[in-house]
Amino acid sequence: MLGLGGFKEKIEQAKIKAEETKQRLDSVHVDGSSGEYVRVISTANSRIVQILLNDEAKTFGADELSRHTLVATNNALEKARNIHDTEMAAVARDAMPNIPGMPSLGNMFK
């Protein structure tokens, strides 16, 4: 059984693990694209790190370029969010104490 001190220690360990995971996710890159015209690269923490245009996209008008950039950005950010959520849920799941007589609280984060 986990005493109050053990519970606090488990929470502190979870905070450290969450911060380590966030730092690691800064080095995980995902990309989104709009056809072959625009490619956006983001970290798994949803920070855009690069936007690439092919030669044809460089000739687009502002509206068309904007539309392609939005599609590619949203695609990259969705992938980033999925990775981030999965990784942080794993941290939360590992942090939850096993309390006898209670269902596993870690299952809340599946």
Protein Blocks (a to p, Z undefined) as FASTA:
>chain_A
ZZfklmmmmmmmmmmmmmmmmmmmmmpccdddehjlbccdddfkopafbdcddfklmmpc
fklmmmmmmmmmmmmmmmmmmmmmmmmmmmmmmmpccdehiacfklmmZZ
